[in-house]
Amino acid sequence: MSIQGVCLRVGVFTPLLSQFSLDDVLTKLERYGIRTVELGTGNYPGDAHCKLAMLDDAAALQKFKDKIETRGFAISVR
């Protein structure tokens, strides 16, 4: 989104949609032109869309990264 030369990236905190699969969440967000997600990884927000166990499983981690990237999404880092 750009307003007078200023770029604003809108993202969604996916634990708010934890009742849906990650694929369904990405599909819903695509409909609104949202391409940035912030993922919960445990404790209070839960880990419905991003299990930290992926860090010990290279294949699972790559599959997760591919799913995010091939659909044109970025993970919020701030």
Order of alpha helices (4+ residues) and beta strands (2+ residues): beta-beta-beta-alpha-beta-alpha-beta
